[in-house]
Amino acid sequence: MQKEMKIITALVTPFNPDLSINYHMVDQLIERQIAEGADGIVIGGTTGEAHLLDKQEMYELYHYVVKYAKRIPIYLGVGSASTNETLKQIKRFNHLDVAGFLVVVPYYVLPPQKGLIKHFQLLSEASEKPLILYHIPKRTGITLTLDSLAKLKSCSRITMIKEACLDKKRLSKLKKLLPWEIMLGDDSLFLWGIRHRIDGIISVISNSHLSLMKQCLRNRKQWKEYRLALALLKGYPNPVGIKVLLKKMGFSVGSVRLPLCE
């Protein structure tokens, strides 16, 4: 029997007016995700402005969420341009009781495919948790080829790939090629993913419309409403749009940090 498509929310990081982390709102956002049936949350991803948090903030946020949110699978965002730094991050958080790590492809330095393969092999060996390989070429500047991914199938810790691209042919090939769960990384493909039985999505708009997305899994009559909701984010880079939308809905998530702005 086909499993229902997973919806994991890439949670925003709410800020106070002084742009410190608003932990009271962190609690509220997580409680809402639990109540509406999220299959997990990602803390410290792109949507969570991970690269705009300093190391101490990230350490405190991760430990806080793990201590607070015992009733939902938690995935922690890790990764940098440096293999050595990413290894340090994984080792720093290996002891935490989490479902896994979301590991972004190294960005900016434009490594060759051989380097990318070695990077993820070393991370798999170092991690004590499952890994979600996060492939987002438009932000990293690098594409992990299908041949390279095939060589990573032996990495026992990699159990999912978050494929944040709009290439439907590539997504279909990944489904046949890899033993991992295929997770969409772009909300515009959510309805396509339902039709094509993709394993799941790591979503931005589920911060605001998780309940609607759950309804879409069971009732196509809700698909039009989902498209209308998604249109509310049009014209905004992530996570600016979702924070603007959440504030309109009454959630005090604060602004984004520079160099992002509303």
C-alpha positions as CSV (number, residue, x, y, z in Angstrom):
1,M,0.0,0.0,0.0
2,Q,1.3,3.4,-1.0
3,K,2.4,5.4,2.1
4,E,1.0,8.9,2.5
5,M,3.4,11.6,1.3
6,K,5.5,13.0,4.2
7,I,5.4,16.7,5.0
8,I,8.4,17.9,7.0
9,T,8.4,21.6,7.8
10,A,11.6,23.7,7.3
11,L,10.8,25.9,10.3
12,V,11.4,29.6,10.4
13,T,13.6,31.1,13.1
14,P,11.5,33.7,14.9
15,F,13.2,36.9,16.1
16,N,12.4,39.5,18.7
17,P,12.4,43.2,17.6
18,D,16.2,43.3,18.5
19,L,16.7,40.3,16.2
20,S,17.6,37.9,19.0
21,I,15.9,34.5,18.8
22,N,12.3,34.6,20.1
23,Y,12.1,31.3,22.0
24,H,8.5,31.8,23.2
25,M,7.5,31.9,19.5
26,V,9.7,28.9,18.7
27,D,7.6,27.0,21.2
28,Q,4.4,28.2,19.6
29,L,5.5,27.3,16.1
30,I,6.5,23.8,17.1
31,E,3.3,23.2,19.0
32,R,1.3,24.2,15.9
33,Q,3.3,21.8,13.7
34,I,2.7,19.0,16.2
35,A,-1.0,19.8,16.4
36,E,-1.5,19.8,12.6
37,G,0.4,16.6,12.1
38,A,3.8,17.5,10.6
39,D,6.0,14.4,10.0
40,G,9.0,16.3,11.3
41,I,10.7,19.7,11.5
42,V,14.0,21.0,10.2
43,I,15.7,23.5,12.4
44,G,18.5,25.6,11.0
45,G,17.8,25.2,7.3
46,T,17.6,27.8,4.6
47,T,14.2,28.8,5.9
48,G,15.5,29.1,9.4
49,E,18.2,31.6,8.3
50,A,20.9,29.2,9.5
51,H,23.7,31.1,7.8
52,L,22.7,34.3,9.6
53,L,23.0,32.7,13.0
54,D,26.3,32.6,14.8
55,K,27.7,29.4,16.1
56,Q,26.6,30.0,19.7
57,E,23.1,30.9,18.6
58,M,22.8,27.7,16.6
59,Y,24.2,25.6,19.5
60,E,21.7,27.1,21.9
61,L,18.7,26.9,19.5
62,Y,19.5,23.2,18.6
63,H,19.8,22.2,22.3
64,Y,16.7,24.1,23.2
65,V,14.5,22.5,20.5
66,V,15.8,19.0,21.2
67,K,14.9,19.5,24.9
68,Y,11.5,21.0,24.2
69,A,10.2,19.1,21.2
70,K,10.0,15.5,22.3
71,R,6.9,14.6,20.3
72,I,8.0,15.3,16.7
73,P,11.1,14.1,14.6
74,I,13.7,16.8,14.5
75,Y,16.3,17.3,11.8
76,L,19.2,19.7,12.3
77,G,20.7,21.7,9.5
78,V,24.4,21.4,9.1
79,G,26.9,22.1,6.3
80,S,29.3,24.7,5.0
81,A,31.7,25.2,2.1
82,S,34.3,23.2,4.1
83,T,34.3,19.4,4.7
84,N,36.3,19.9,7.9
85,E,33.9,22.4,9.3
86,T,30.8,20.3,8.4
87,L,32.5,17.3,10.2
88,K,33.0,19.4,13.3
89,Q,29.3,20.4,13.2
90,I,28.1,16.8,13.0
91,K,30.5,15.7,15.8
92,R,29.3,18.6,17.9
93,F,25.6,17.5,17.6
94,N,26.0,13.7,17.3
95,H,25.0,13.3,20.9
96,L,21.6,15.0,20.5
97,D,18.4,13.0,20.3
98,V,17.4,13.9,16.8
99,A,16.0,12.1,13.7
100,G,18.9,13.2,11.6
101,F,20.9,15.9,9.9
102,L,20.1,17.9,6.8
103,V,23.4,18.4,5.0
104,V,23.7,20.9,2.3
105,V,26.0,20.4,-0.7
106,P,29.2,22.5,-0.2
107,Y,28.6,25.9,-1.7
108,Y,30.6,28.7,-3.3
109,V,33.9,26.8,-3.7
110,L,32.6,24.9,-6.8
111,P,34.2,21.5,-5.9
112,P,34.6,18.8,-8.6
113,Q,32.3,15.7,-8.4
114,K,35.1,13.6,-7.0
115,G,35.4,16.1,-4.1
116,L,31.6,16.0,-3.5
117,I,31.6,12.2,-3.3
118,K,34.4,12.1,-0.8
119,H,32.7,14.9,1.2
120,F,29.6,12.9,1.7
121,Q,31.4,9.7,2.3
122,L,33.3,11.2,5.1
123,L,30.2,12.8,6.6
124,S,28.4,9.4,6.5
125,E,31.3,7.8,8.3
126,A,31.3,10.5,11.0
127,S,27.6,10.7,11.6
128,E,25.8,8.7,14.2
129,K,22.4,9.9,12.8
130,P,20.7,9.5,9.4
131,L,21.6,12.1,6.9
132,I,19.4,14.0,4.4
133,L,21.5,15.1,1.5
134,Y,20.3,18.6,0.6
135,H,20.8,19.3,-3.1
136,I,19.9,23.0,-4.0
137,P,22.0,24.0,-7.1
138,K,20.5,27.5,-7.4
139,R,21.9,28.4,-4.0
140,T,25.1,26.4,-3.9
141,G,26.3,26.9,-7.5
142,I,27.0,23.2,-8.0
143,T,25.0,20.2,-9.3
144,L,25.6,16.8,-7.9
145,T,25.3,14.5,-10.9
146,L,23.3,11.3,-11.1
147,D,26.5,9.3,-11.5
148,S,27.9,10.9,-8.4
149,L,24.7,10.1,-6.4
150,A,24.9,6.5,-7.6
151,K,28.3,6.3,-6.1
152,L,26.9,7.4,-2.7
153,K,24.3,4.7,-2.5
154,S,26.7,2.7,-0.3
155,C,26.7,5.4,2.3
156,S,24.6,3.8,5.0
157,R,23.8,7.0,6.9
158,I,22.3,8.7,3.9
159,T,18.6,7.9,4.0
160,M,16.9,10.8,2.2
161,I,17.7,13.4,-0.5
162,K,16.0,16.8,-0.5
163,E,16.0,17.7,-4.1
164,A,15.3,21.4,-4.4
165,C,15.1,21.7,-8.2
166,L,12.3,22.0,-10.7
167,D,13.7,19.3,-13.0
168,K,10.9,16.7,-13.0
169,K,12.8,14.3,-15.3
170,R,15.7,14.3,-12.8
171,L,13.3,13.7,-9.9
172,S,11.8,10.7,-11.7
173,K,15.3,9.3,-12.4
174,L,16.2,9.8,-8.7
175,K,13.2,7.7,-7.7
176,K,14.4,4.8,-9.8
177,L,18.1,5.3,-9.1
178,L,18.3,5.7,-5.3
179,P,17.3,3.5,-2.3
180,W,16.7,6.7,-0.3
181,E,13.5,8.6,0.3
182,I,13.1,11.3,-2.3
183,M,12.0,14.6,-0.7
184,L,10.9,17.5,-2.8
185,G,12.5,20.8,-1.8
186,D,10.2,23.2,-3.7
187,D,6.6,23.8,-2.7
188,S,5.6,24.4,-6.3
189,L,6.1,20.7,-7.0
190,F,4.0,19.5,-4.1
191,L,0.9,18.6,-6.1
192,W,3.0,17.0,-8.8
193,G,4.7,15.0,-6.1
194,I,1.3,13.7,-4.9
195,R,0.4,12.6,-8.4
196,H,3.8,10.9,-9.0
197,R,4.0,9.2,-5.5
198,I,7.1,11.1,-4.4
199,D,8.0,10.1,-0.8
200,G,7.7,13.5,0.7
201,I,8.5,17.2,0.8
202,I,10.5,19.4,3.1
203,S,8.3,22.5,2.9
204,V,8.4,26.2,3.5
205,I,4.7,27.0,3.1
206,S,3.8,24.3,5.7
207,N,4.9,26.8,8.2
208,S,1.6,28.6,7.5
209,H,-0.6,26.0,5.6
210,L,0.3,22.6,6.9
211,S,-3.3,21.7,7.5
212,L,-4.3,22.6,4.0
213,M,-1.4,20.5,2.6
214,K,-2.6,17.5,4.7
215,Q,-6.1,18.0,3.2
216,C,-4.5,18.1,-0.3
217,L,-3.1,14.6,0.2
218,R,-6.7,13.2,0.5
219,N,-8.9,15.6,-1.4
220,R,-8.0,17.1,-4.8
221,K,-10.7,19.7,-4.3
222,Q,-8.3,21.5,-2.0
223,W,-5.6,21.8,-4.7
224,K,-6.9,25.1,-6.0
225,E,-6.8,26.6,-2.5
226,Y,-3.2,25.4,-2.2
227,R,-2.2,27.1,-5.4
228,L,-3.7,30.3,-4.1
229,A,-1.8,30.0,-0.9
230,L,1.4,29.4,-2.7
231,A,0.9,32.5,-4.8
232,L,1.1,34.6,-1.6
233,L,4.9,33.9,-1.5
234,K,5.5,34.9,-5.1
235,G,8.0,37.7,-5.5
236,Y,9.7,37.1,-2.2
237,P,13.0,35.2,-1.7
238,N,12.9,32.5,1.0
239,P,12.5,33.0,4.0
240,V,11.3,36.6,3.5
241,G,8.0,35.6,2.0
242,I,7.0,33.1,4.6
243,K,7.8,35.4,7.5
244,V,5.7,38.2,5.9
245,L,2.8,35.7,5.5
246,L,3.1,34.4,9.1
247,K,3.0,37.9,10.4
248,K,-0.1,38.7,8.4
249,M,-1.6,35.6,10.1
250,G,-0.8,37.0,13.5
251,F,2.4,35.1,14.4
252,S,5.1,37.3,15.8
253,V,8.0,35.8,13.9
254,G,9.8,39.1,13.5
255,S,11.9,40.3,10.6
256,V,14.7,38.6,8.7
257,R,18.4,39.4,9.3
258,L,20.5,41.4,7.0
259,P,21.5,41.1,4.2
260,L,18.0,39.8,3.8
261,C,15.2,42.4,4.1
262,E,11.5,42.8,3.5
